[in-house]
């Protein structure tokens, strides 16, 4: 499968969706964080699931998930840079490798699903798997910065989007939601279940959280501020991804 073409297809889907493109522009402005990356990841998960429902194969699953990881990493890198700049730290964003083993395990699990139930299963499992890619990047950067002496804040937001009958997962996720000083978060704060759309994000410290929030609200003049002076914007990079 041509991963480059699939990445271009997914990038075009993001650009064609006004809500997702607004999230891209917010990231590009310096005010976007992992909250926006989570929204885009969920959208990518839905888009990939829809495409796999049309024509499924383990090979196509792997190609789409790797293409999705490339784009998630692109957005997460910008979010992380925004946060680092807001915290006033000159640390480069930490990147994660594609989760090939996890994708392989997912393909194996899907091979046991009744073909008639595959569309529903894809709809339930693909978005959380793409969101888990964001979780892995969040955890990697939070761990690294904590070891460097910073005091990251881990935040999990309950989506509240589960069916009313799914009380088990509703209660489970609701109980995990909260804002935690690094090291005090629940051990399963990054865990997900089928259909899970909770957001997991973090801030390097309280100062970064406040500055990002003020910037997003338009309370801070960004002229001359470091996080608004990058030579190449995320929008340009995404367009390059579409053209490759």
Residue pairs with C-beta under 8 A, 6 or more apart in sequence:
1 59
1 60
1 62
1 63
2 63
3 63
3 66
3 67
3 70
4 67
4 244
6 63
6 64
6 67
7 67
7 70
7 71
7 241
7 244
8 241
8 242
8 243
8 244
9 51
9 67
10 44
10 47
10 48
10 64
10 67
10 68
10 71
11 71
11 238
11 239
11 241
11 242
12 242
13 20
13 43
13 44
13 47
14 20
14 21
14 24
14 40
14 43
14 44
14 71
14 238
15 21
15 24
15 238
15 239
15 242
17 43
19 39
20 39
20 40
20 43
23 32
23 36
23 39
23 40
24 36
24 40
24 75
24 234
24 235
24 238
25 235
26 32
26 36
26 216
27 36
27 37
27 75
27 78
27 79
27 82
27 234
28 78
28 233
28 234
28 235
29 215
29 222
29 228
30 82
30 85
30 215
30 222
30 225
30 227
30 228
31 82
31 212
31 215
31 216
32 78
32 79
32 82
32 216
33 79
33 82
33 83
33 201
33 203
33 212
34 76
34 79
34 83
34 134
34 138
34 199
34 200
34 201
34 202
35 157
35 199
35 201
36 75
36 79
37 72
37 75
37 76
37 79
37 134
37 201
38 131
38 134
38 199
38 200
38 201
39 199
40 71
40 72
40 75
41 68
41 72
41 75
41 127
41 130
41 131
41 133
41 134
42 127
42 130
42 131
42 197
44 68
44 71
44 72
44 130
45 68
45 126
45 127
45 128
45 129
45 130
45 131
46 123
46 126
46 127
48 64
48 65
48 68
48 126
48 130
49 122
49 123
49 126
49 127
51 60
51 64
52 60
52 61
52 64
52 122
52 126
53 118
53 119
53 122
53 123
56 110
56 118
56 122
58 107
58 110
58 111
61 103
61 106
61 107
61 110
62 100
62 103
62 104
62 107
65 99
65 103
65 106
65 129
65 130
66 98
66 100
66 103
68 130
68 133
69 98
69 99
69 133
70 98
70 241
71 238
71 241
72 130
72 133
72 134
72 137
73 95
73 96
73 133
73 137
74 234
74 237
74 238
74 241
75 234
76 93
76 134
76 137
76 138
77 93
77 95
78 234
80 93
80 94
80 137
80 141
81 93
81 227
81 230
82 212
82 227
83 202
83 203
83 204
83 208
83 212
84 90
84 91
84 92
84 93
84 204
84 208
85 225
85 226
85 227
86 203
86 204
86 207
86 208
86 209
86 211
86 212
86 215
86 227
87 150
87 203
87 204
87 205
87 207
87 208
87 211
88 207
88 208
89 145
89 150
89 204
91 144
91 145
91 148
93 141
94 137
94 140
94 141
94 144
95 137
96 133
96 136
96 137
96 140
99 132
99 133
99 136
102 129
102 132
103 129
106 125
106 129
109 125
110 118
110 121
110 122
110 125
113 121
124 194
124 195
125 194
127 195
127 197
128 192
128 193
128 194
128 195
128 196
128 197
131 192
131 196
131 197
131 198
131 200
132 190
132 192
134 200
135 190
135 192
135 200
136 190
138 154
138 190
138 200
138 201
138 202
139 190
141 202
142 152
142 154
142 182
142 202
145 152
145 204
146 152
146 182
146 183
150 204
150 205
151 181
151 182
151 204
151 205
151 206
152 182
152 202
152 203
152 204
152 205
153 179
153 180
153 181
153 182
153 202
153 203
153 205
153 206
153 209
154 179
154 180
154 181
154 182
154 185
154 189
154 200
154 201
154 202
155 178
155 179
155 180
155 199
155 200
155 201
155 202
155 203
156 176
156 177
156 178
156 185
156 189
156 198
156 199
156 200
157 177
157 198
157 199
157 200
157 201
158 173
158 174
158 176
158 177
158 198
159 173
159 196
159 197
159 198
159 199
160 170
161 197
162 169
162 170
162 173
162 195
166 195
169 193
169 195
169 196
172 193
173 193
173 196
173 198
176 186
176 188
176 189
176 191
176 198
177 198
180 186
180 189
182 202
189 200
190 200
192 198
203 209
203 212
211 220
214 220
215 222
215 227
222 228
